Amino acid sequence: MINSFRGINISSKDPERLVSFYKIVLEIPILEDDENYDGVVFGFIKDAPVFWIWDENKWGKSNEGPVCLVFNCDDHIKTYEDLTRKGVELNPPTTAPWGGKELLLTDPDGNKILIL
């Protein structure tokens, strides 16, 4: 039966642009690269859940709509300032109804990114 969670597949019609966004703008580590921007693996710890970016033009859709990826940061104000300096459009951090700080933005393909 199921014994672990591997990660999330994200299909993109422009995988090079999407890979660059996560690698350069958000500075998410690439664990396994592909020179054709197809099957690029992003994550923080080997053998922990990851997300893959696939070339939708080659493989078709692996997801049926936008996904929401959730990340953590140490300092919401600094993260907000860093992202706005890189040209990302987003609102300042807010306090969620549950009491935690949140930053919400979207990637170039319209997937939501929530930074806690």
C-alpha positions in Angstrom: 0.0 0.0 0.0 1.1 3.7 -0.1 4.1 4.3 2.1 5.3 7.8 1.3 4.6 11.0 -0.6 7.0 11.8 -3.5 5.9 15.2 -4.8 3.8 17.1 -7.3 4.0 17.2 -11.1 3.5 20.6 -12.8 3.1 20.8 -16.6 4.1 24.0 -18.4 3.8 25.1 -22.0 6.9 27.2 -21.3 9.0 25.1 -18.9 12.2 27.1 -19.4 10.4 30.3 -18.2 8.9 28.4 -15.2 12.1 26.7 -14.2 13.9 30.1 -14.3 11.2 31.6 -12.1 11.6 29.0 -9.4 15.4 28.8 -9.7 16.3 32.5 -10.1 13.4 34.5 -8.6 12.4 32.2 -5.7 15.9 30.6 -5.3 14.4 27.1 -4.9 17.2 24.5 -5.2 17.3 22.2 -8.2 18.0 18.6 -7.2 18.0 17.2 -10.7 18.4 19.3 -13.8 17.6 18.6 -17.4 19.2 20.7 -20.2 15.8 20.7 -22.1 13.8 22.0 -19.1 11.8 18.7 -18.9 11.6 16.8 -15.7 13.5 19.4 -13.6 13.3 18.4 -9.9 13.0 21.1 -7.2 13.3 20.5 -3.5 15.3 21.1 -0.4 16.3 17.6 0.8 17.0 14.6 -1.3 14.4 11.8 -0.7 11.9 14.3 0.7 8.8 15.5 -1.3 9.7 17.5 -4.4 8.0 19.1 -7.4 8.8 18.4 -11.0 8.3 20.7 -14.0 7.5 18.9 -17.2 7.2 20.1 -20.8 3.4 20.0 -21.5 4.1 20.3 -25.2 5.9 17.0 -25.1 4.0 15.0 -22.4 0.6 16.6 -22.2 -0.9 17.9 -19.0 0.1 16.2 -15.8 -2.1 18.4 -13.7 -5.6 19.6 -14.5 -5.3 23.1 -13.3 -3.2 25.4 -11.2 -1.6 24.1 -8.0 -0.8 25.8 -4.8 2.8 25.3 -3.5 3.4 26.2 0.1 6.9 27.3 1.3 8.3 28.6 4.6 10.6 31.7 5.1 12.4 33.2 8.1 11.4 36.8 7.5 8.3 37.8 5.5 9.3 41.5 5.2 12.8 40.6 3.8 11.3 38.0 1.5 8.7 40.5 0.3 11.4 43.1 -0.3 13.6 40.6 -2.1 10.8 39.5 -4.4 9.6 43.0 -5.2 13.2 44.0 -6.1 13.2 41.0 -8.5 10.1 42.4 -10.2 7.6 40.1 -8.7 4.2 41.7 -8.2 2.7 40.8 -4.8 1.0 42.4 -1.8 2.8 42.9 1.5 2.6 40.1 4.0 -0.7 39.7 5.8 -1.8 38.0 9.0 -4.0 35.0 8.2 -7.2 34.3 10.2 -5.3 31.5 12.0 -2.7 34.1 13.2 0.3 33.3 11.0 2.0 35.6 8.5 1.5 34.9 4.8 2.8 36.1 1.4 0.7 35.1 -1.6 1.9 35.3 -5.2 1.5 33.5 -8.5 4.2 32.0 -10.8 4.3 32.7 -14.6 1.8 29.8 -15.3 -0.7 31.0 -12.7 0.1 28.5 -10.0 -0.4 30.0 -6.5 2.6 30.2 -4.1 1.9 30.7 -0.4 4.9 31.6 1.7 4.4 31.0 5.4 
